[in-house]
Amino acid sequence: MDGIRLDGVYTWRQARSLGVTRTQIRDDGRPVARGLYVSRALEPDLATRCRAWALRLPDDAAFGLGTAAALVGAPVPTRGGVHVVLTPRRVLPQHSGLSVHARSLGEEDVVERDGLRLTSGAQTFLDLAPHLAPADLLALGDGLVRLGATDAAALAARLTRADRVRGVVRARRWAPHVDGRAASPRESLLRYWLLASDLPEPELQLPVHDRWGRAVAHADLGYGRWKVALEYEGRQHADRDQFDRDIDRYSLMAADGWLALRFASRHGSVAVVERTRRALISRGWQPS
């Protein structure tokens, strides 16, 4: 559309008012909804589609739930289209491809990121609590903290205000265990299995010290008292340089008396919990 200043996201009315022809709109625009377009010059990723939707939404709208989580890069199992949160009103706007949720939010419950209004990390955690399995909720919380979208104090403050909100019981159950030191959703899952069992609560990024007191390695999860470490071996561990570093790390851990349990994606909850149990018992832990 030479000579016409038009953003990469636009409505039919905007384009036509600037002199864009119907044919030019047809050739350039990917429809997001009726009369709402993303230019073919842009990648129609989630953020771009949300910028398009923002042209249609009221000023108090904020992208929320799985959409907010995905926009900040936090792990969320299912996204299911675009989710928007609005102040309660008699009639909520309805659009194909858009899920609208009524919420009474405070100023602290909404943030701006890259020009988009999103629910805060704490609000997103609360809103997704009734929709996610506990393991996925813990992974979400870990990811939100790791990415700087929330912290323990913000989570606690939001949940304190959340009486009778759907999902608040589950959110309050797992929020105290949220920890941004978990490096991946899979590590969060391993930790969830241990927390949900009768085993002691594991420590994260546990330092392993040599005889001079120097930290020579860090375990993903572990029990310092019994010198048992748990490691999740993701695909990145197949890299040659990472493989070499792992050999050094495990050798240093073994030299100082640590027992390292290594798990991959094929290992389920039973394998993780029972192998950890046997390792702890071998090191002197006694079940209560």
N, C-alpha and C positions, 0 to 999 in steps of 0.2 A: 504494500500500500504506500507507494512512493509519495513523498511530500506530505503525508498525513501523520501527525503525531498521535499515536495510539499505543497505550500500554499493551503488554503481553497478555493481559487478562482484561476482558471488556464485555459489556452488554451490547445487545443488538441496538438499543436506543442510543448508547454512547457513540457507537461506530457510525450509525446512520446520521446522527447530528453533526458529525465531522465530515460528512460527505463520502463515506465509504459505501461502495455499491453492494448490492445483494450478492453479486457474483464474487466480489472480493472477500466478503465475509465467509461465503461458502468455501472458497479456496483456502483461506487462511485459518479459519477458526475450527478448533475441535470443540464440539458442544460438551459442556459440563452439565448443563440443565437447559431447559427451554429458554432461549434468548441470552444465554450466558456462555462465554467462550474463552478458551485458552489458545493463543496463537500457536501455529505449527512450528514457529521458530523457537518455542520453548519446550523443554521436557515436561510432560504433564505429571510431574511427581506430586506427592501429597501436599507439600508446601505450596506449590503453584496452584493446585486445585482449591486449596483453602483461601488463597488470595483472591481467586475468582469468586468463591462463595461469599467472601466478605463484602463484595459489592452489593449483594442482595440482602444481607442480614442487618438487623437493627444494631444500633450503636452499642447496646449492652451485651451483645453476643460474644461468647468466648468458645473457642474450640476446646473440647474436653474429652474425658474418658480415653478410649484407645487412641483417638486422634491426637490428643495432647501428649500422650506417652510416646507415640511414634514420632511426633515432631521434635521432641527433645532427644530422641535416639534411645529411649528406654525400652527394654524388652517387653513385648506384649503379645500373647499368643495369637489372638484374632483381632483384626481391626474393623472389619465389617462396615466399610464405607466411612463417611465423614460424620463425626458426632459434634454437636453444638449444644452449649448450655446457655439458657436464657432465663432472665428474671421471670417468675411466674406471672401469667396474664390469662385473660379469659380465653383467648384463642392463640395457640402456638402456630407459627408458620409451618406449612407442610410443603416439602419439596421431594421429589423422587431422588434417591441417592443421598438424602440428608436425614440423620436421626437427631431429633430435637428433644432436649431434656430440660425440665423446669428446675431451677435451683435458686435459692436465696443466698447469694454470695456476698461476702464482705470485700472491701478493697484489697485485703491481703490474700484473697482467694483467686485473684486474677493477676497475671503477669503479661508483659509484652515481650515477644521474641521475634526478631526479624520482621517487625511490622505487623505481627499477628497477635491478637489477644488470645491467651491460653489460660486454662485453669492452672493454678499453682501446682507444684509437685505434690504437696500435701493433699490438696483437694482432689487431684487426679487419683492418688492412692486410695482415698476414701471412696470416690465414685466407682472405682473398679473393684473394690473389695467384694461386693455381692456377685460379681460376674466372673471372678477368677478363682481357681482352686487355690488353696493355701500356699502350695509350693510356688505357683506362678505369681501369687501376690507378694511373697517374700522376694522372689527374683526381681519383680517390678520395683519394690521398695529399695532393694540394694542398688539397682540401676539408677533410680532417680537420685539417690544420695551420691553415688559414684560420679554422676554427670553434673552435680551441683544444682540440681533442680529443687532439692529440699534438704533438710537435715533433721536430726532427732528432735530438736527443740520445736521446729515448725510442725512436724508431724504430731507431736504431743499436744501442742496448742490447738491445732485444728481438730483433733479427735476429742479434746476436752469440750469443744463447742458442739459436738455432733450427737447430742442425745436424741434417741429415737430415729436416727437416720438409718436407712436400710444398709446393712453391711458393716455397721460400726462395731459390732461385737467381734467380727473376724478381723477388722482393721486393728482394733485395740489388742487383739491376741498376738498379732505378728509384728506390729510396729516396733515394740521394744527390741526385736531381734534384727531389725533392718540395719545393715552395715555396708557402707560404701567400699570397704576393702575387699569385698567379694569381686573377683576379677571378671567373672562371666556368669551367665544364667545357669550354666551347668554346675559351677561351684556352689551357687545358691541352692540348687536342687540337692546336692550332696549334703549340704548343711541342714536343709529342711528335713531330710530323712533322719539325720542324727537327732535334731531337736524334737522330732515327733516320736522318737523311740525313748527307751528308758535309760539310754546312755548319758554320760555327762555332756554338758554343753561344750562344743569344741571352740577353740580359739582360732582367730583368723590371722593369716600372714604371720605365723608364729616364727620368731627368730630362732635360729639354731646357732649356738655359740661354741667356739673351740675352747681348748683348755686355757687360753689366755683371755677369754671373755669377749672375743671378737665375733660379731655376727657374720658367719660364713655362708649362710643360706637362710631362706625363708620357706616354710611349708604353707601350702594353700590353707589347710586346716590342720589342727592337731591338738594334742594334749601334752603340754609341757611337763606336767607332773610325772607322767608315765613315759615320756619320750616316744610317743606314737604320732607319726605324721601321716596325713592323707593328701594325696596329690591327684588332681584330675589331669589326664593327658589328652588334651585336645589336638586338633590337627596341626596346630603350630609347632607341636613337639616333634613332628616328623621332619621339620627343617633341619638341615645338617648342623648348622651352627647352634641351634637350640638343643639338638640332640647331644652335641658335645658338652654344652653347658650343663645339661641335665646329668650326664655321667659324673662330672665334677661335683655337682651339688649332692647327688645321692651318695657318692663316695665319702664326702665330708660328713654327711649326716650319719652314715654307718660308722665312720671312724669315731664319732663321739657317742656312739651307743643308741642312736635313734633307729626305730623300726619304721620304715616307710611303706605305706600301702598305696599302690598305684591303681587308679581306676580310669576306665574309658567310657565312652557313651553307651556301650553295650551292657554295662553293669547296672542292674536295677537296685531297688531299695533293699531287698533281702540280702543280696551279696554285700552291699556296702555296710549295712548295719551289722550283719553277723560276722563278717571278717574284722570289722572294727572291734566288735565285742570280744572276739577271741584274742585279738592283739592286746587289748587293754587288760584282759584277765591274765595273759602271759606276763604282763608287766606289773602285776600286783593289784590291779583294780578289783574290787569285790562288789558285785551287784547287791543292792540293798534289798 
